[in-house]
Amino acid sequence: MSSAALKKPGFLRAIGWENVRFAIRAIVTQKLRSFLTLLGIIAGVATVIAMVSFVAGFNNAVTESFTSFGATLVQFQKYEPRHGGGGPLPEDQKRRRDLTIEDAEALKRLGTLAAAVSQERYLFGPIGATLSVKSPSGQEGNGPTICGTNPDYAPANNSFVKDGRFLSDADVSHSARICVVGPELATALYDKRDPIGRQVLLGGIPFTIVGLLEKKGSLFGGDADNILIMPISTFDEMWPQIKNGGGDTIHIATIPKDPARVQEMTDQEVAILRARRGLKANQPNDFAIFTSEGNLKAFQEITGGIAGAMILIAGIALLVGGVGVMNIMLVSVTERTREIGVRKALGATRRDIASQFLVEAVSLTGVGGAIGIAVGLGIAGTVRLIFEFPAAAPLWSIVLGFGVSTAIGLVFGLWPALKAARQDPIEALRYE
């Protein structure tokens, strides 16, 4: 565009604040009509902001949880991970052979990339549900997780002792009746008193508490703070039926020496287990592999799908809102036909008239977008306050919400603006 064109008064008026003032005046004059027109825009933008806040908060919480439980954790187990029960086991999984302590020891002995190999057995099912965990004075734990393991559990699961000590090789070799407890269980049994050196009764059998774990939190229903850890040899003495096939057998948790080589470690350990179990090259693994990274990606895909569905619904609301804006702008053009004729008679160009109505449409949807952003942030803030959920809208979502709302005004306001600009001034002046 030439400098001469830039100096034209009509162009300066078109891009100046005059049209913005006209737009604000039109919105204020027709408050109720403007508000009803913008409901679709407000609902769509608010939905986008709220959903992005929830998904971002959930992903941040899950990422932090996976990090606290070990971002490079690779766990081998008999059955595939199932969330929320998952229904009956598939037949091919029922036929799988148990993983054993010998398998874990082979990974420890033959693997060159693992920093820790943890043998873990858990007390699930009816036995765990009926087991009483009490202090000698009668204070009872609230259904803690009971785990039998070895000293490698701590580094493999990113669990560290706050007070006292963790299990030792001597504890495992001597089947010692000692345990390490999580902070939630320690509080239930001994309130604010130091639990180290005190006893806990498992079904009436005394165990001495030698360590207190640091607070860790929960992940997908599993509370790592409500846990009691004992030597795996002691566990097998107390519940031999689990060792002999009465549960889902042993879990083997491993972490790499070098976090960047987690995939190499996984491949090496899979090869060791396949060789021990006599699997041929064309046979699938007869054991499950659980990785923090894989599960994190899976849950992010789920949340991404939910967010996509909600954004699609929000998009429909925005489309409806855009149609409403176009309709109201066409009505406005009709109502202000005489005004258009007067402006043209006084020298206003087609571009001046089109700019006036286009700016009005963009201003209208921009106000709706701003209100929608405020509503969405308010919903996220309320959820964060009431449920202590870390909902937080990233800056890009706010910019996107406002940008989309103004773009809707630009797109759906274009036809009414062009219709206004094409009005014949003589016919417009005759309009009653």
C-alpha positions in Angstrom: 0.0 0.0 0.0 1.4 3.5 -0.9 2.2 6.2 1.6 -0.5 8.3 0.0 -3.1 5.7 0.8 -1.9 5.6 4.4 -2.5 9.3 4.7 -6.1 9.2 3.6 -8.5 10.2 6.4 -10.9 7.4 5.5 -8.1 4.8 6.1 -7.0 6.4 9.4 -10.6 6.4 10.6 -11.0 2.7 9.5 -8.1 1.5 11.6 -8.5 4.0 14.4 -10.3 3.9 17.7 -13.4 5.5 16.2 -14.9 2.2 15.1 -14.0 0.6 18.4 -16.0 3.3 20.2 -18.9 2.7 17.8 -18.8 -1.0 18.5 -18.7 -0.5 22.3 -21.6 1.9 22.1 -23.6 -0.6 20.1 -22.9 -3.4 22.6 -23.8 -1.2 25.6 -27.0 0.1 23.9 -28.2 -3.5 23.3 -26.9 -5.2 26.5 -29.4 -8.0 26.7 -29.3 -8.8 23.0 -25.5 -8.7 23.0 -25.3 -11.0 26.0 -27.7 -13.6 24.5 -25.8 -13.5 21.2 -22.6 -14.2 23.0 -23.7 -17.1 25.1 -22.4 -19.6 22.6 -19.0 -17.8 22.5 -18.8 -17.7 26.3 -19.8 -21.3 26.7 -17.3 -22.5 24.0 -14.3 -20.5 25.3 -15.1 -21.3 29.0 -15.3 -25.0 28.1 -11.9 -24.9 26.3 -10.2 -23.1 29.1 -11.7 -25.3 31.8 -10.9 -28.5 30.0 -7.4 -27.5 29.1 -6.9 -26.6 32.8 -8.2 -30.0 34.0 -6.1 -31.9 31.5 -3.0 -29.9 32.2 -3.5 -30.3 35.9 -4.1 -34.0 35.6 -1.1 -34.5 33.4 1.1 -32.5 35.7 -0.1 -34.5 38.7 0.4 -37.8 37.0 3.9 -36.8 35.7 4.9 -35.8 39.2 3.5 -39.0 40.6 5.4 -41.1 38.1 8.5 -39.2 38.8 8.1 -39.8 42.5 7.6 -43.5 41.9 10.6 -43.7 39.5 10.5 -42.3 36.0 12.8 -45.1 34.7 11.1 -47.9 36.5 10.7 -51.2 34.5 8.7 -53.8 36.2 8.1 -57.4 35.1 5.1 -59.3 36.4 3.0 -62.3 35.4 -0.2 -60.5 34.3 -0.7 -57.3 32.2 -1.4 -54.2 34.2 -5.2 -53.7 34.7 -6.7 -50.5 36.1 -10.0 -50.6 37.9 -10.2 -54.4 38.2 -10.3 -55.1 34.4 -12.6 -58.1 34.6 -11.6 -61.8 34.2 -8.1 -62.6 33.1 -7.7 -63.6 29.4 -7.1 -67.4 28.9 -3.6 -66.8 27.5 -2.6 -65.0 30.7 -4.0 -67.7 32.9 -1.7 -70.2 31.3 1.4 -68.1 32.0 4.1 -69.5 34.2 5.0 -67.8 37.4 7.9 -65.4 37.7 10.3 -66.5 40.4 12.9 -65.2 42.8 15.4 -67.1 40.7 14.3 -65.0 37.7 15.1 -61.9 39.6 18.4 -63.2 40.8 19.3 -64.1 37.1 18.5 -60.5 36.1 20.7 -59.3 38.9 23.5 -61.7 38.0 23.5 -61.5 34.2 22.2 -58.0 33.5 24.9 -55.4 33.1 22.8 -52.2 32.8 20.5 -52.4 35.9 21.4 -50.5 39.0 18.8 -52.4 41.2 16.7 -55.5 40.8 13.9 -55.6 43.4 12.0 -58.9 44.2 8.5 -58.0 45.4 5.6 -60.0 46.6 2.3 -58.4 47.7 -0.5 -59.6 50.0 -3.7 -59.2 47.9 -7.0 -60.8 48.0 -9.0 -62.2 51.0 -5.9 -62.8 53.1 -4.8 -59.2 52.9 -8.4 -58.0 53.4 -8.7 -59.9 56.7 -5.3 -59.3 58.1 -5.2 -57.1 61.2 -2.3 -54.6 61.5 -2.2 -53.2 65.0 0.0 -51.7 67.6 0.3 -53.5 71.0 -2.0 -50.8 72.5 -4.7 -51.7 69.9 -4.5 -48.8 67.4 -5.1 -50.3 63.9 -3.8 -49.5 60.5 -6.3 -48.8 57.7 -5.7 -51.7 55.3 -2.0 -51.1 54.5 -0.3 -52.7 51.6 1.9 -55.6 52.8 5.0 -56.1 50.7 7.8 -58.7 50.9 11.0 -57.6 49.2 14.8 -57.1 49.3 17.2 -54.1 49.8 16.9 -53.1 46.2 13.3 -52.1 46.7 14.3 -48.6 47.9 16.3 -47.5 44.9 14.1 -49.4 42.3 10.9 -47.7 43.6 12.4 -44.3 44.5 11.5 -44.9 48.1 13.8 -43.5 50.8 14.0 -43.8 54.5 13.3 -40.7 56.6 14.3 -42.3 59.9 15.9 -45.6 60.9 17.1 -47.9 58.1 15.8 -50.0 55.3 16.0 -53.8 54.9 19.5 -55.4 54.7 20.7 -58.6 53.0 21.1 -60.1 56.5 17.4 -59.5 57.2 16.5 -61.4 54.1 18.9 -64.3 54.7 17.7 -64.7 58.3 14.0 -64.1 57.6 14.0 -61.4 60.3 10.7 -60.2 61.7 11.4 -56.6 61.1 9.6 -54.1 58.9 9.7 -50.6 57.4 6.5 -48.6 57.4 5.1 -45.7 55.5 4.2 -42.4 57.2 0.5 -42.9 57.0 0.6 -46.3 58.7 3.1 -45.0 61.3 0.6 -42.2 62.2 -2.3 -44.6 62.4 -0.4 -46.9 64.8 1.6 -44.4 66.9 0.1 -41.0 66.1 3.0 -38.5 66.4 5.3 -40.7 68.4 8.5 -42.1 66.9 7.7 -45.6 65.6 11.3 -46.7 65.3 12.0 -49.7 67.6 8.3 -50.2 68.4 6.3 -53.2 67.5 3.4 -53.8 65.1 1.3 -57.0 65.2 0.5 -58.7 61.9 -2.3 -61.1 62.7 -1.0 -61.2 66.3 2.6 -61.9 65.2 5.0 -59.1 66.4 7.3 -57.3 64.0 9.9 -54.6 65.0 9.7 -51.3 63.1 13.3 -50.5 61.9 12.6 -47.7 59.4 10.1 -45.0 58.5 9.7 -44.0 54.8 9.6 -40.5 53.4 6.1 -39.3 52.4 5.5 -40.2 48.8 1.8 -39.9 47.9 -0.4 -42.1 45.8 -0.7 -43.2 42.2 -3.9 -44.6 40.6 -5.4 -45.7 43.9 -2.2 -47.2 45.4 -1.1 -45.3 48.5 2.7 -45.6 48.9 2.5 -44.0 52.4 0.2 -46.7 53.8 2.6 -49.6 53.4 4.4 -52.2 55.5 7.6 -53.7 54.0 9.3 -56.8 55.3 12.0 -59.2 54.0 10.6 -61.4 51.2 11.9 -64.5 53.0 9.8 -63.6 56.0 6.8 -62.9 53.8 7.1 -66.4 52.2 7.3 -68.0 55.6 4.1 -66.3 56.7 2.1 -66.8 53.5 3.6 -69.8 51.6 0.4 -70.2 49.6 1.2 -67.0 47.7 4.7 -68.2 46.8 3.2 -71.5 45.7 0.8 -70.0 43.2 -1.9 -68.5 45.3 -1.5 -65.0 43.8 0.0 -63.3 40.8 3.5 -64.3 42.0 6.5 -62.1 42.1 7.0 -58.7 40.7 10.5 -57.7 39.6 11.3 -54.0 39.6 14.4 -52.7 37.9 16.0 -49.3 37.2 19.0 -48.6 34.9 22.4 -47.3 36.0 22.1 -44.7 33.2 18.5 -43.2 32.8 19.3 -42.7 29.1 19.7 -46.4 28.6 16.4 -47.6 30.0 15.3 -49.1 26.7 18.6 -51.0 26.3 18.2 -52.3 29.8 14.7 -53.4 29.1 15.7 -55.2 25.9 18.5 -57.0 27.8 16.3 -58.1 30.6 13.6 -59.3 28.3 16.2 -61.4 26.4 17.4 -62.9 29.8 13.8 -63.8 30.8 12.9 -65.2 27.4 16.0 -67.4 27.5 15.3 -68.7 31.0 11.7 -69.5 30.0 12.7 -71.3 26.8 10.7 -69.0 24.5 11.3 -69.3 20.7 11.9 -66.2 18.5 8.3 -66.4 17.1 6.6 -66.8 20.5 5.4 -63.7 22.4 6.5 -62.9 25.9 4.7 -64.9 28.6 5.1 -62.1 31.1 4.1 -58.5 31.3 6.3 -55.4 31.2 5.2 -52.3 33.1 7.1 -49.1 32.5 6.5 -45.7 34.0 7.0 -44.0 30.6 4.6 -46.3 28.8 1.9 -45.9 31.3 2.4 -42.1 31.4 1.9 -42.0 27.6 -1.1 -44.2 27.8 -2.9 -42.0 30.4 -1.9 -38.9 28.4 -3.5 -40.4 25.3 -6.7 -41.0 27.3 -6.8 -37.5 28.7 -5.9 -36.1 25.2 -8.9 -38.0 23.8 -11.2 -36.7 26.4 -9.9 -33.1 25.9 -10.3 -33.6 22.1 -14.0 -34.6 22.6 -14.7 -31.7 24.9 -13.0 -29.2 22.5 -15.1 -30.6 19.7 -18.2 -29.8 21.7 -16.8 -26.4 22.5 -16.2 -25.9 18.8 -19.8 -26.6 18.0 -20.8 -24.1 20.7 -18.5 -21.5 19.1 -19.9 -22.2 15.7 -23.4 -21.7 17.0 -22.2 -18.5 18.7 -20.7 -17.4 15.4 -23.9 -17.9 13.5 -25.7 -15.9 16.2 -23.2 -13.1 15.8 -23.7 -13.0 12.0 -27.5 -13.0 12.5 -27.4 -10.1 15.0 -25.0 -8.2 12.8 -27.4 -8.6 9.8 -30.2 -7.3 12.0 -28.0 -4.4 13.1 -27.2 -3.5 9.4 -30.9 -3.5 8.6 -31.7 -1.3 11.7 -29.0 1.2 10.8 -29.5 1.4 7.1 -30.4 5.2 7.4 -27.2 5.7 9.4 -25.2 4.0 6.7 -26.8 6.3 4.1 -26.0 9.4 6.1 -22.3 8.3 6.6 -22.0 7.7 2.9 -23.5 11.0 2.0 -21.0 12.7 4.3 -18.1 11.0 2.4 -17.6 7.6 4.1 -16.2 5.0 1.7 -17.3 1.4 1.4 -14.1 0.5 3.4 -15.1 2.8 6.2 -18.6 1.2 6.5 -17.2 -2.4 6.2 -14.6 -1.6 8.9 -17.2 -0.2 11.2 -19.3 -3.3 11.2 -16.4 -5.7 11.1 -14.8 -4.1 14.1 -18.2 -4.2 15.9 -18.5 -7.9 15.3 -14.9 -8.6 16.4 -15.4 -6.4 19.5 -18.6 -8.3 20.3 -16.9 -11.7 20.1 -13.8 -10.4 21.8 -15.9 -9.4 24.8 -17.5 -12.8 24.7 -14.1 -14.5 24.6 -12.9 -12.4 27.6 -16.0 -13.3 29.6 -15.5 -17.0 28.6 -11.9 -16.9 29.7 -12.9 -15.5 33.0 -15.6 -18.1 33.5 -13.2 -20.9 32.5 -10.5 -19.7 34.9 -13.2 -19.3 37.6 -14.3 -22.9 37.2 -10.7 -24.2 37.3 -9.9 -22.0 40.4 -13.0 -23.3 42.2 -12.1 -26.9 41.5 -8.6 -26.3 42.6 -9.8 -24.7 45.8 -12.5 -27.3 46.7 -10.9 -30.5 45.6 -7.2 -29.5 45.9 -6.8 -30.5 42.2 -3.9 -28.7 40.5 -6.0 -27.4 37.6 -4.1 -24.6 35.8 -4.7 -23.0 32.4 -1.4 -22.5 30.5 -0.9 -19.1 28.9 -1.2 -20.5 25.4 -4.8 -21.7 26.1 -5.8 -18.2 27.2 -4.3 -16.6 24.1 -5.9 -19.3 21.9 -9.3 -18.8 23.5 -9.2 -15.1 22.9 -7.8 -15.5 19.4 -10.4 -18.0 18.4 -13.2 -15.8 19.7 -12.0 -12.7 17.8 -11.4 -14.8 14.7 -15.1 -15.9 14.8 -16.1 -12.3 14.9 -13.9 -11.6 11.9 -15.3 -14.6 9.9 -18.9 -14.3 10.8 -18.9 -10.5 10.7 -17.5 -10.3 7.2 -20.8 -10.9 5.3 -22.8 -8.4 7.3 -20.0 -5.9 6.9 -19.9 -6.3 3.1 -23.7 -6.1 2.9 -23.5 -2.8 4.8 -20.7 -1.5 2.6 -22.7 -2.3 -0.6 -25.7 -0.2 0.5 -26.7 2.4 -2.1 -26.6 5.7 -0.2 -29.7 7.1 -1.9 -31.8 4.0 -1.2 -30.3 3.9 2.4 -31.4 7.5 3.0 -34.9 6.7 1.9 -35.1 3.7 4.3 -37.6 4.1 7.1 
